[in-house]
Amino acid sequence: MSINMVMGGLLFKNENLSEDIIDILKTLQDRYVPTIECDNTKRVLEQVFFGGDQLTEERARNAQRSLMDGDSLFDMLQGLVPKNEDWHAFRIAFEKIIKLLRKPESAGETGTYFCNATLTNNSNAKKDALNEYRFVREPFNLYVDVYIVSATLNYLGLSKIEDVQVPQTVADGNLLTQRIWLHGLVSDVQDKFQEVIQRPVFLCRAENCEHGPFVYKKARDNHEARKHSYIQPAENVESSKSDSKDSDDYIFNYGCLFMTLGLLLRNADDAVKEGDGPRIINMWRAFLLIYRKEGNTKYAVASLHLIALLKGILSPRDAHRLTWNRTVNRRGGKGKRVSNDFHLENLNLVLTNALKHLGVNLNESTAAREANALQYTKDIVTTFTGDLGIKKPKGYHKKLASEKDFITLLSEVHIKCQMFSFQIGREFRSFPKISRNVFSGLKVGSLKDWIVKWKKRWAEEQRLLNTVKN
C-alpha cells in the first residue's frame, strides 16, 4: 500500500554548524519523541530514528556526544537515534565499484567497460558515477546483462542465444517445473563463474587426532608441534605464488568480477524495491568490506555502526524497527518501494522548484508556508491530473537502441574476446593480475583491529549512557 505523509516543515538551520545541528536535534526531539515529565524532568518513553546520509548521521552523533554531560537522556538528546539511509550509501558503493572496473586506458581492450562504452558510443557510461548516478547505471546494467548471458552461453557450450533450447519436458511443464529448471541452471552458472568465499578450515594431520577443526592455520601448526611433535616443512611461498599467477586467466577473472559486483548491486536495488529489510542489511555488510578496501573510511564506519546498532546497542524491538523501516511506497503495488532518503531528495526537488516561483517574495515565512503545504499541493495536482485523464509515464522503458547495443556487445564479449573461456596467460594491460575475488587485497588483520577499536569506543559510550538516569 502507499504511504500517508505528514510534512515536518522547514528549519532554517545549517547542519554544518555545531550549534545549528544541536538546535535541529532539539526541535525534532521536542516535536516527535514521546516523553513524560517526572520530578520536573522530561523522560524519554521511546526513541525515534532520525535518518540521513553519512554526513548528517555523523554530525548528529557528534552533537549528541558533545552533550554527554547532561543530567538526563532527554538533555543529552538521546530521544533520537541517528541512522544512515540506503540510497546515498549504495550510490557510494556503486561509485567504488565503477572505479574498480572502468579505466579510460582500457578503451582498446575488447570486453572491458570502457571499450563497451566506446564501441556503442555511449557517453553516459563515461560520466561521473556519483554525480551522474542514474545516467551511468543504465549502461552498467546493460553490460552486466551481456556478461551474464555470455557466461551462460559458455556454460551451455553455445555461441548464440538462438541456439538455446529448453528441454521439452520443461517447456510443457507447469510453472513450478520451469522455475526449478531455471533456478538449477542459474545455480550451476553461479558456481562456475562466481567465486564463493568460504572461511578455510584446517584439520590436524596426525592419525586418529580428535582435536579441531582449527579456524587458523597457525593454530593447527602449533597444535601439531605441541601434541604430536610434528614440524611443518618450509614452503617456498614465492614459488607457489608465482605458479598460481602463471596458471591464471585474468581476462576471465575480470569478467567474473564484473558479473559478481554487478549482481551485488542489482541485489541491493531489488532489496530496496521489495522493502526487504534483512537483505538490505546484508548489502550493508558486503559494502562495508568494499568501503574499507577502497579507502572510504567514513562509510565503512557508518556500516559498522549500523551492524553494532542491530547486534548490541538497540533492543530487539528497536532493531526490528531499524531493519524494516527503511523504505517507502509512494504509489502502491509490489516492488515499487524506494529508500527513505531518495524519497526525501525528490520532495526537496519539488520544494526547490516551488520556491523558485516565489521570486522576490521568497523569505522564511513564505518558504515555511510553501513547505507545510507541499503534500496538500501534491495531492491537489494528483487529483486534478487524474480527473483530466493525464497520465505521466512511469518506470523504465527499454529502447530499441539498447537491444541493438546488447547484440553488438554480446558478440564482442562472447565471440571476439571469449571472456568466459578460461585460457591460461591472458591479461588486460589496464587490469594487471586482477583477481576474481571481490575482497582481494583486503587485510584481514587490520580489519579486525579496526573493528575492535570502534567496538570498544561505542561500548564505552553505552556504559556511560547506562549510568544516566532517564
C-alpha positions as CSV (number, residue, x, y, z in Angstrom):
1,M,0.0,0.0,0.0
2,S,1.1,3.6,-0.5
3,I,2.1,5.9,2.4
4,N,0.4,8.8,4.1
5,M,3.0,11.6,4.7
6,V,3.0,14.4,7.2
7,M,5.3,17.2,6.3
8,G,7.6,18.4,9.0
9,G,8.2,21.8,7.6
10,L,11.4,23.7,7.2
11,L,14.1,24.5,9.8
12,F,16.2,27.4,8.8
13,K,19.4,26.0,10.2
14,N,22.8,24.9,8.8
15,E,23.7,21.4,9.9
16,N,27.4,22.1,9.2
17,L,27.4,24.4,12.3
18,S,27.6,22.7,15.7
19,E,25.1,25.0,17.3
20,D,22.6,24.6,14.4
21,I,22.7,20.8,14.4
22,I,22.1,20.8,18.1
23,D,19.1,23.1,17.6
24,I,17.8,20.8,14.9
25,L,18.0,17.8,17.1
26,K,16.4,19.6,20.0
27,T,13.5,20.7,17.8
28,L,12.9,17.3,16.4
29,Q,13.1,15.7,19.9
30,D,10.6,18.2,21.2
31,R,8.2,17.6,18.3
32,Y,8.3,13.9,17.7
33,V,9.8,12.0,20.7
34,P,7.2,10.8,23.2
35,T,8.2,11.9,26.7
36,I,6.7,12.1,30.2
37,E,7.5,14.7,32.9
38,C,8.5,13.4,36.3
39,D,10.0,15.4,39.1
40,N,10.4,18.4,36.8
41,T,12.5,16.3,34.4
42,K,11.4,15.1,31.0
43,R,12.0,11.4,30.5
44,V,12.1,9.6,27.1
45,L,9.4,7.0,26.6
46,E,10.5,5.7,23.3
47,Q,13.4,6.6,21.0
48,V,12.7,7.8,17.4
49,F,15.0,7.2,14.5
50,F,16.5,10.2,12.7
51,G,17.7,9.3,9.2
52,G,20.0,10.9,6.7
53,D,23.2,10.5,4.7
54,Q,26.5,9.7,6.3
55,L,27.4,13.3,7.0
56,T,24.1,14.1,8.6
57,E,24.3,10.9,10.7
58,E,27.8,11.7,11.8
59,R,27.1,15.3,12.7
60,A,24.0,14.2,14.7
61,R,26.0,11.6,16.7
62,N,28.8,14.2,17.3
63,A,26.3,16.7,18.6
64,Q,24.9,14.1,21.0
65,R,28.4,13.2,22.1
66,S,29.1,16.9,22.9
67,L,26.1,16.8,25.3
68,M,27.2,13.7,27.2
69,D,27.5,15.7,30.4
70,G,23.7,16.2,30.5
71,D,21.6,15.3,33.6
72,S,19.2,13.1,31.7
73,L,18.9,11.2,28.4
74,F,16.5,13.9,27.3
75,D,19.1,16.6,27.9
76,M,21.6,14.5,26.1
77,L,19.3,14.4,23.0
78,Q,19.2,10.6,23.3
79,G,15.5,10.6,22.3
80,L,16.7,10.5,18.7
81,V,18.8,7.6,17.2
82,P,20.7,8.8,14.1
83,K,20.8,6.3,11.3
84,N,22.2,6.0,7.8
85,E,19.8,5.7,5.0
86,D,20.4,3.4,2.0
87,W,20.3,5.4,-1.2
88,H,23.3,7.6,-0.5
89,A,25.3,4.7,0.8
90,F,24.5,2.4,-2.2
91,R,25.5,5.3,-4.6
92,I,28.9,5.4,-2.9
93,A,29.3,1.6,-3.3
94,F,28.3,2.0,-7.0
95,E,31.0,4.7,-7.4
96,K,33.7,2.5,-5.8
97,I,32.7,-0.5,-8.0
98,I,32.8,1.6,-11.2
99,K,36.2,2.8,-10.2
100,L,37.4,-0.8,-10.0
101,L,36.0,-1.8,-13.4
102,R,36.4,1.3,-15.5
103,K,39.7,2.7,-16.8
104,P,39.9,5.1,-19.8
105,E,43.2,3.5,-20.9
106,S,41.3,0.2,-21.5
107,A,39.3,1.7,-24.4
108,G,41.1,-0.5,-26.8
109,E,40.8,-3.8,-24.9
110,T,37.8,-5.8,-26.1
111,G,35.4,-6.7,-23.4
112,T,36.2,-4.1,-20.8
113,Y,33.7,-1.5,-19.5
114,F,35.4,1.4,-21.3
115,C,35.7,-0.5,-24.6
116,N,32.0,-1.3,-24.4
117,A,31.1,2.3,-23.9
118,T,33.4,3.4,-26.8
119,L,32.1,0.7,-29.1
120,T,28.4,1.7,-28.6
121,N,29.2,5.4,-28.5
122,N,27.6,5.7,-25.0
123,S,28.8,9.0,-23.4
124,N,26.6,8.4,-20.4
125,A,28.7,5.4,-19.4
126,K,31.8,7.6,-19.1
127,K,30.2,10.2,-16.8
128,D,30.9,10.7,-13.1
129,A,29.5,7.6,-11.4
130,L,28.4,9.5,-8.2
131,N,27.0,12.8,-9.5
132,E,25.5,11.3,-12.7
133,Y,24.4,8.1,-11.0
134,R,21.2,7.4,-12.9
135,F,22.9,8.0,-16.2
136,V,25.8,5.7,-15.6
137,R,23.6,3.0,-14.0
138,E,21.7,2.2,-17.2
139,P,24.7,1.3,-19.4
140,F,26.3,-0.5,-16.5
141,N,23.2,-2.7,-16.1
142,L,23.3,-3.4,-19.8
143,Y,26.9,-4.6,-19.6
144,V,26.1,-6.8,-16.6
145,D,23.3,-8.4,-18.7
146,V,25.9,-9.0,-21.5
147,Y,28.3,-10.7,-19.1
148,I,25.6,-12.9,-17.6
149,V,24.3,-14.1,-21.0
150,S,27.9,-14.7,-22.2
151,A,28.7,-16.7,-19.1
152,T,25.5,-18.8,-19.5
153,L,26.2,-19.4,-23.2
154,N,29.7,-20.6,-22.3
155,Y,28.4,-22.9,-19.7
156,L,25.9,-24.4,-22.2
157,G,28.6,-24.6,-24.9
158,L,26.7,-22.4,-27.3
159,S,27.7,-19.4,-29.4
160,K,24.3,-17.7,-30.0
161,I,21.2,-17.0,-27.9
162,E,19.2,-18.5,-30.7
163,D,20.8,-21.9,-30.0
164,V,19.4,-22.1,-26.5
165,Q,16.9,-24.9,-26.3
166,V,14.7,-25.5,-23.3
167,P,14.0,-29.3,-22.7
168,Q,10.6,-30.3,-23.9
169,T,9.6,-31.7,-20.6
170,V,10.3,-28.3,-19.0
171,A,8.6,-26.3,-21.8
172,D,5.5,-28.5,-21.4
173,G,5.6,-28.5,-17.6
174,N,3.9,-26.2,-15.1
175,L,5.3,-23.0,-13.6
176,L,7.0,-24.8,-10.7
177,T,8.8,-27.3,-13.0
178,Q,10.1,-24.4,-15.2
179,R,11.2,-22.4,-12.1
180,I,13.1,-25.4,-10.7
181,W,14.9,-25.9,-14.0
182,L,15.8,-22.2,-14.3
183,H,17.0,-21.9,-10.7
184,G,19.1,-25.0,-11.2
185,L,20.7,-23.6,-14.3
186,V,21.4,-20.2,-12.6
187,S,22.9,-22.0,-9.6
188,D,25.3,-24.0,-11.9
189,V,26.4,-20.9,-13.7
190,Q,26.9,-19.1,-10.5
191,D,29.0,-21.9,-9.0
192,K,31.3,-21.9,-12.1
193,F,31.8,-18.2,-12.6
194,Q,31.3,-16.6,-9.2
195,E,33.9,-17.2,-6.5
196,V,32.2,-18.3,-3.3
197,I,34.3,-17.0,-0.4
198,Q,34.4,-19.5,2.4
199,R,36.5,-19.4,5.5
200,P,39.1,-22.2,5.4
201,V,39.1,-25.0,7.9
202,F,42.3,-26.7,9.0
203,L,42.4,-30.3,10.3
204,C,45.1,-32.0,12.3
205,R,47.2,-34.2,10.1
206,A,48.1,-36.7,12.8
207,E,46.2,-40.0,12.6
208,N,43.3,-40.5,15.0
209,C,43.6,-37.0,16.4
210,E,40.2,-35.7,17.7
211,H,41.3,-32.1,18.1
212,G,40.0,-29.5,15.7
213,P,38.9,-28.4,13.2
214,F,41.1,-25.2,13.5
215,V,40.0,-21.8,12.2
216,Y,43.6,-20.6,11.8
217,K,46.4,-22.5,10.1
218,K,48.9,-21.3,12.7
219,A,46.7,-22.7,15.5
220,R,46.7,-26.1,13.7
221,D,50.5,-26.0,13.2
222,N,51.1,-25.1,16.9
223,H,48.8,-27.9,18.0
224,E,50.7,-30.4,15.8
225,A,54.1,-29.2,17.1
226,R,52.9,-29.3,20.8
227,K,50.9,-32.6,20.8
228,H,52.5,-34.6,18.0
229,S,56.0,-33.1,17.7
230,Y,55.2,-32.5,14.1
231,I,57.2,-29.7,12.5
232,Q,55.8,-28.3,9.2
233,P,58.3,-28.3,6.4
234,A,59.2,-24.9,5.0
235,E,57.2,-23.8,2.0
236,N,58.5,-21.9,-1.0
237,V,56.0,-19.1,-0.8
238,E,57.4,-17.1,-3.7
239,S,57.4,-20.2,-6.0
240,S,53.8,-21.1,-5.0
241,K,52.6,-17.6,-5.6
242,S,54.3,-17.4,-9.0
243,D,52.9,-20.8,-10.1
244,S,49.4,-19.7,-9.1
245,K,49.6,-16.5,-11.0
246,D,51.1,-18.1,-14.1
247,S,48.2,-20.6,-14.3
248,D,45.5,-17.9,-14.1
249,D,43.4,-16.2,-16.8
250,Y,43.0,-12.5,-15.8
251,I,40.6,-11.7,-18.6
252,F,38.3,-14.5,-17.3
253,N,38.8,-13.0,-13.8
254,Y,37.7,-9.6,-15.0
255,G,34.5,-10.9,-16.4
256,C,33.7,-12.9,-13.3
257,L,34.4,-10.0,-11.1
258,F,32.3,-7.6,-13.2
259,M,29.4,-10.1,-13.1
260,T,29.7,-10.6,-9.3
261,L,29.8,-6.9,-8.5
262,G,27.0,-6.2,-10.9
263,L,24.8,-8.8,-9.4
264,L,25.7,-7.5,-5.9
265,L,24.5,-4.0,-6.8
266,R,21.4,-5.4,-8.5
267,N,20.6,-7.4,-5.4
268,A,20.8,-4.2,-3.4
269,D,18.4,-2.4,-5.7
270,D,16.0,-5.2,-5.7
271,A,16.1,-5.4,-1.9
272,V,15.1,-1.8,-1.7
273,K,12.3,-2.2,-4.3
274,E,10.8,-5.1,-2.3
275,G,11.3,-3.4,1.1
276,D,13.3,-6.5,2.2
277,G,15.0,-5.1,5.4
278,P,17.2,-8.1,6.2
279,R,18.5,-8.3,2.7
280,I,19.3,-4.5,2.7
281,I,21.3,-5.1,5.9
282,N,23.2,-7.9,4.3
283,M,24.1,-5.5,1.5
284,W,25.5,-3.1,4.1
285,R,27.6,-5.9,5.4
286,A,29.0,-6.6,2.0
287,F,29.5,-3.0,1.1
288,L,31.3,-2.4,4.5
289,L,34.2,-4.5,3.1
290,I,34.2,-2.7,-0.2
291,Y,34.2,0.7,1.6
292,R,37.1,-0.5,3.8
293,K,39.1,-2.0,0.8
294,E,38.7,1.1,-1.3
295,G,39.6,3.6,1.5
296,N,36.2,5.1,2.2
297,T,36.6,5.2,5.9
298,K,33.5,7.2,6.8
299,Y,31.0,4.9,5.1
300,A,32.9,1.9,6.4
301,V,32.4,3.2,10.0
302,A,28.8,4.0,9.2
303,S,28.2,0.4,8.0
304,L,29.9,-1.0,11.1
305,H,27.9,1.3,13.4
306,L,24.7,0.1,11.7
307,I,25.6,-3.5,12.5
308,A,26.5,-2.5,16.0
309,L,23.1,-0.9,16.5
310,L,21.4,-4.1,15.3
311,K,23.5,-6.6,17.2
312,G,24.1,-4.9,20.5
313,I,23.2,-1.3,21.1
314,L,19.4,-1.4,20.4
315,S,16.8,-3.5,22.0
316,P,15.4,-6.4,19.8
317,R,12.2,-4.3,19.2
318,D,14.1,-1.2,18.1
319,A,16.5,-3.4,16.0
320,H,13.4,-4.8,14.2
321,R,12.2,-1.3,13.5
322,L,15.5,-0.2,12.2
323,T,15.7,-3.2,9.9
324,W,12.3,-2.9,8.3
325,N,11.6,0.8,8.4
326,R,14.0,1.8,5.6
327,T,11.8,2.2,2.5
328,V,8.6,3.9,1.4
329,N,5.9,3.1,-1.2
330,R,4.7,6.3,-2.9
331,R,2.3,4.8,-5.4
332,G,1.3,1.4,-4.0
333,G,1.9,-2.0,-5.6
334,K,4.6,-4.7,-5.3
335,G,8.2,-4.0,-6.0
336,K,7.8,-0.2,-6.1
337,R,9.4,0.9,-2.9
338,V,12.2,3.5,-2.7
339,S,14.7,4.4,0.0
340,N,13.6,7.0,2.6
341,D,16.4,9.4,1.6
342,F,15.7,9.0,-2.1
343,H,12.1,10.0,-1.4
344,L,13.2,13.0,0.6
345,E,15.5,14.1,-2.2
346,N,12.5,14.1,-4.6
347,L,10.5,16.1,-2.1
348,N,13.4,18.6,-1.8
349,L,13.4,18.9,-5.6
350,V,9.7,19.6,-5.7
351,L,10.0,22.2,-2.9
352,T,13.0,23.9,-4.6
353,N,11.0,24.3,-7.8
354,A,8.1,25.7,-5.9
355,L,10.3,28.2,-4.1
356,K,11.8,29.5,-7.4
357,H,8.3,30.7,-8.4
358,L,8.2,33.0,-5.3
359,G,10.7,35.3,-6.9
360,V,11.3,38.5,-4.8
361,N,8.6,37.2,-2.3
362,L,10.9,34.5,-1.1
363,N,11.6,34.7,2.7
364,E,11.5,32.5,5.7
365,S,7.8,33.0,6.2
366,T,6.7,32.2,2.6
367,A,9.2,29.3,2.4
368,A,7.8,27.8,5.5
369,R,4.3,28.2,4.3
370,E,5.2,26.5,1.0
371,A,6.9,23.6,2.8
372,N,3.9,23.0,5.0
373,A,1.6,23.0,2.1
374,L,3.7,20.7,-0.1
375,Q,1.8,17.5,0.5
376,Y,-1.6,19.1,0.0
377,T,-0.4,20.8,-3.2
378,K,0.8,17.4,-4.5
379,D,-2.5,15.8,-3.6
380,I,-4.4,18.5,-5.4
381,V,-2.3,18.2,-8.5
382,T,-2.5,14.4,-8.5
383,T,-6.3,14.5,-8.1
384,F,-6.6,17.2,-10.8
385,T,-4.5,15.4,-13.4
386,G,-6.3,12.1,-12.6
387,D,-9.7,13.7,-13.3
388,L,-8.4,15.1,-16.6
389,G,-7.0,11.7,-17.5
390,I,-3.5,12.9,-17.8
391,K,-1.1,10.1,-17.2
392,K,2.6,10.5,-16.5
393,P,4.9,7.8,-17.9
394,K,6.3,5.6,-15.1
395,G,9.1,3.2,-14.8
396,Y,11.8,2.2,-17.2
397,H,11.1,1.8,-20.9
398,K,13.5,-0.3,-22.8
399,K,14.7,1.3,-26.1
400,L,15.5,-0.4,-29.3
401,A,18.9,1.2,-29.2
402,S,19.7,-0.8,-26.0
403,E,18.7,-4.0,-27.7
404,K,21.0,-3.2,-30.7
405,D,23.8,-2.4,-28.3
406,F,23.2,-5.6,-26.4
407,I,23.6,-7.8,-29.5
408,T,26.7,-5.9,-30.5
409,L,28.4,-6.2,-27.1
410,L,27.5,-9.8,-26.7
411,S,29.3,-10.6,-30.0
412,E,32.3,-8.7,-28.8
413,V,32.4,-10.3,-25.3
414,H,31.4,-13.8,-26.2
415,I,32.8,-14.4,-29.7
416,K,35.7,-12.0,-30.2
417,C,37.0,-11.7,-26.6
418,Q,35.8,-15.2,-25.4
419,M,35.9,-13.7,-21.9
420,F,34.4,-16.7,-20.1
421,S,36.5,-19.3,-21.9
422,F,39.3,-20.0,-19.5
423,Q,42.7,-19.6,-21.2
424,I,45.9,-19.5,-19.2
425,G,48.1,-16.5,-19.5
426,R,45.6,-13.9,-20.9
427,E,45.5,-10.5,-19.3
428,F,44.3,-6.9,-19.8
429,R,47.1,-4.4,-19.7
430,S,44.9,-2.0,-17.9
431,F,43.9,-4.6,-15.2
432,P,47.1,-6.5,-14.5
433,K,46.8,-9.5,-12.2
434,I,43.2,-8.8,-11.4
435,S,41.5,-11.2,-9.0
436,R,38.0,-12.6,-9.3
437,N,37.8,-12.4,-5.5
438,V,35.7,-9.4,-4.7
439,F,37.6,-8.7,-1.5
440,S,41.1,-9.4,-2.8
441,G,43.6,-7.1,-1.2
442,L,41.6,-6.6,2.0
443,K,43.9,-7.0,5.0
444,V,42.0,-9.2,7.5
445,G,44.3,-8.4,10.4
446,S,44.0,-4.7,10.2
447,L,40.2,-5.1,9.6
448,K,39.9,-7.0,12.8
449,D,41.9,-4.4,14.8
450,W,39.8,-1.6,13.2
451,I,36.6,-3.3,14.2
452,V,37.8,-3.9,17.8
453,K,38.8,-0.2,18.1
454,W,35.4,1.0,17.2
455,K,33.6,-1.6,19.2
456,K,35.5,-0.5,22.4
457,R,34.6,3.1,21.7
458,W,30.9,2.5,21.3
459,A,30.8,0.1,24.2
460,E,32.3,2.9,26.4
461,E,29.7,5.3,25.2
462,Q,26.9,2.9,26.0
463,R,28.3,2.2,29.5
464,L,28.2,6.0,30.2
465,L,24.7,6.3,28.9
466,N,23.6,3.3,31.1
467,T,24.7,5.2,34.2
468,V,22.5,8.2,33.3
469,K,19.0,8.3,34.8
470,N,16.3,8.6,32.2
